Amino acid sequence: MSASHRGPIVYVLKRYPRLTETFILNEIRAMERLGEPLHIFSLLPPEPPPHHPMVAEVRAPVHAPPTRFAVQVRRVLGAHASVLAAAPLRYLSAMGLALRRTLTSRHPISLWRQFARAGVLAALCRRTGARHIHAHFANAPTSVAHFAHRMSGIPFSFTAHAKDIYLSRPAILRRHLHAAQFVTTCTAYNADYLRQIAPELEPRRVHLVYHGIDLENFAAAEAPAVRARGGRARILSVGRLVPKKGHEDLLAACARLRADGVDFECEIVGDGPLRAALTAEVERLGLSERVRFSGSMTHRDLLGRYRQADLFVLAPRIAEDGDRDGIPNVIAEAMAVGIPVVASDVSGIPELVRHGQTGWLAPSRDPAALAAAMRRILADAPLAERLARSARSVLEREFDLWQTTRGLHALMDCDACCAHDAAKPRAVQGSLPGAAAVAGEGAP
């Protein structure tokens, strides 16, 4: 049966659209290009503009909560009444589950908020004839999808990313892992962790699906090679101004470069709660003429920044609360344009930034090592060009958006994904003619 004659897939997101989540936007666009009908269920109202121009390409209806509280209450009550009437036993089972979880929950109000949202989601699924629910992030969106599954019987899956994994209680993750039809995550590092917290779970229930890059968006860029330099080197970094991004280490490394006589300028794109503190640190280090913060920007504007850069640097770290990155999409985007990359060796980053092959790694929280790596790449044009070319090749083989999305689409299309293939596990990446592949043990 063609996708157009089947029920839609409902994507559950915390907020849509969102400027920092291009990887989800790209996936939705690719799913629609594969002919899949979608609905988007947003737990929160849309983020204020600017929005990426690609948002306009998405055809899926977006279901977000009303801004007026009275309207929202009527919406929730009406939805729950319809779900209860349609499947009373399922609904009461879901409510019993919520009551039991309340006894051990650290955040019972949040739990019941997810239950309320789940009723609206279940009613939407019933109204649209949805055949599958897929949530992004293993926290609130997956809790809503899980409850909606209990209310409706519609299978659900989720993609786990980074913060949602490492800041969630393992017991809650374990429950979601057992209930989901399948689980995907964007790094082998994450996949190993999820398998460790649920060792009794069939390992092939957890699938590695890298965030794909739409290489067509970078086709107009120069070939993957280092642009001819003249004068001051241009360093680019992109990331929210939050602790796990390690901007303090980047600034300290920039101070070392200046002390070593390297002529450079560094632009940091992104915004966040640490902006005032980081601006003060730039002043303290005397880097005001070398480092500038450009704030958030759309993908179209960011692409222009990539094309002007000589070196892309990202210095993520594991934050004090355990928060960490997976593989930041901006690394792959920089590689797609042909910029050599230096990054810290945190989490899943070495799966893409392969030291000496596709980029250069430095130990996390080590500004001296980061500065040495930056200095080496800036001083060795043949090395920088070799890294850039190799990185583009790896993206084409393993991180192409259309290939990774075909793998995810095949998982959603499979009625028995938990045991869909007894073959040796492998990652959903690389050359995929349309069939799913399953994650192997350990990182590549």
Protein Blocks (a to p, Z undefined) as FASTA:
>chain_A
ZZklpccdddddfbdcdfklmmlmmmmmmmmmnopacddddfbdcddddddfklmmpmbd
cddddfblklmmmmmmmmmmmmmmmmmmlmmmmmmmmmmmmmmpcblmlmmmmmmmmmmm
mmmmmmnopabdcdehjklmmmmmmmmmmmnopacddddfklmmmmpcfklmmmmmmmpm
bdcdfbfklmmmmmmmmmmbcfklpccddddddfklmmmpccddddddehjadddddddd
dfklommmmmmmmmmmmmnopacddddedddjklmmmmmmmmmnopmmmpccebjadfkl
mmmmmmmpmbdcddddcdfkopacfbdfklmmmmmnopacdddfehjlmmmmgghklmcc
ddehilklmmmmmmmmmmmmmlmmmmmmmmmmmmmmmmgfklmmmmmmmmmmpmblmlmb
fcdcdddehjdehiacdddedjZZ
